[in-house]
């Protein structure tokens, strides 16, 4: 598949951003490609379009599937696997936030709870105890808020985020 210049630029940029987000460049480029073309593609089509090795595509697809960002589908009469991703950017963002929570924040909450429950913690200096407790409270508050936001529809979430700092007026 030949990409239009705008599509190509988006995919290349998304790959660069993927690196900054801790995701392999090819993983991010494949996700961007599937998002933009919004049709199922098989691994060979992805290889040809992006000019990457088949093994790289296979590994990247597996990673995207583990992140719940790519699904496998089939086409009648074709034995190959085809891959798709969601078309709603808000829903994709929710999946990314949920996955990052599970991989990054949930283990931190568990660790902090275990740390605070340990006998060694009670022997620790009061300032260190306070900072660890504050960290735990912060992470719990942040993840609690994120969990509630993820329950909202894309439309409602969009409206809330567009409110930005003007939401302060409701708190006064």
N, C-alpha and C positions, 0 to 999 in steps of 0.2 A: 504494500500500500504506500503510495506517495503522499507525504504530508504537505499540507499548505504551510507557508512560512509562519503564520501566526500560531498554528497548532504546534509546529516544530519548536518555535521559541518558547511556548508555554511548557512543553514537555522537558526541554533542556533546562529551563529555569526551575521547574519542579524537582528535577533530579539534583540540582545544586542545593536547593532548599532541603531536600531529603537528607543530604549529608549533614547539614546544620542541625537537623532534628534527630540525628542519630540513626538514620536509615540509609542503607546502601543506595547509591545513585540510581542503579538500574531498577531497584525495587520501586523507587519513587517515580521513575520514568514510565515503567509499565503501568503503574496505577494511574498516572496522568493520561496515558494513551487510552486505556480502557474507559476512563471517565469521559474523555473528550469524544471518542468515536461512538460511544454509547451503543455498541453492537458487540455481540460475542465474537471473540477472536481466539484462534488456536495458537499454540506455541510457535508454530512455523511462521504464521503471519506476524506475530510479535517480533520474532527474530529478524525477519526480513525488513520490517518497518523501522525498527530501532537500530538494526545493524549490530546486534549483540549475539553472543554464542548461545546455542541451545541449552547448554548446561547452566549458563547464567540465568536464562529465562526460567528454567525449571526450578532452580533454587529460589529465585525471586518470587515466583508464583507461590511456592510453598510458604515463604515468609508472609506474603500478603494474605494467604488463606489463614495462617496462624493468627494474624491480626484481625481476622473477620472482615477484610476489605475486598476480597475477591472470592467469587463463587464459581463453581464449575457447573457447566450446563452442557447439554448435548443437542445435536441437530440430527433429525431423522435421516437415516441412511448414511451417516458419517460416524465412524467409530472413534474419531479423535475427541479429546476433551476441548471444550471451548470455555473461555473465561470472561466474566463480566464483573462490573462493580456498580454500585449505586449511582444514580444520576442526581440525587438531591444532596447538594453540598452540605446542608445543615445536618442531614442524617449521617453522612460520612464523618463529619466533625464529631458527632455524638459517639460514633463507633470508636474513633481515635481516642477521644477522652476516656471512654469506658476501658479500652484496652490499656491505655497508659496508666490509669488508676490501678487496674489489676496487677500490672507488672511493676509499677514504681511506688505508688503511694500506699497501697494495701500492705505490702511487706514492711514498709516503714512504720505504719501504725502498729502492726503486730510487734515489730521489734521494740518500739518505744514502750508499749504496754508491758512486754516481758522484762524490759530493762527496769521499769519503774516498780515491777513486782519482785525484783530480785533482792536478796538480802544485802548485796553490795550497794545497792542504790541508797538504802537507808543510812549507810555509813558515809555516803558522799557529802561533800560540802553543800550547804544550803543554797548557795548561789547556783551551783551546777544543777542541783535538784530542780530549782525553780526554772532554769532555762530549758531543761529537758521537759518538764511539765508544760511550759509555755509552748514549746515546739510541738508537743503532742496535741495540745489544745488547738493550735493553729492548723495543723494538718487535719485534725478531725473536723474543725469548722469548715475548712476549705472543701474537703471531700463531701461533707454533708450537704453543703450548698450545691456543689457540682452534681451530686446524685439527684437532688431535687430539680435542678435545671434540666437534667437529661430526661426527666419524666415528661417535660413539656413538649408540646407539638413544635415543629420547626417554625411555624408562623409566630407562635407566642414567644418562643425563645428569641427569634429575630427582633421582635418588638421590644423585648426587655433589654437586649444588648444595645439597640439603637437609642434607648433612653439615656444610656451612658451615665454621666455624673448628675444628670438632672433628677435621677431617682432620689437624690439627697433631700429634695423638697418634701418628700413623703415621710421622711424620718424626723423632721423638725416638729 
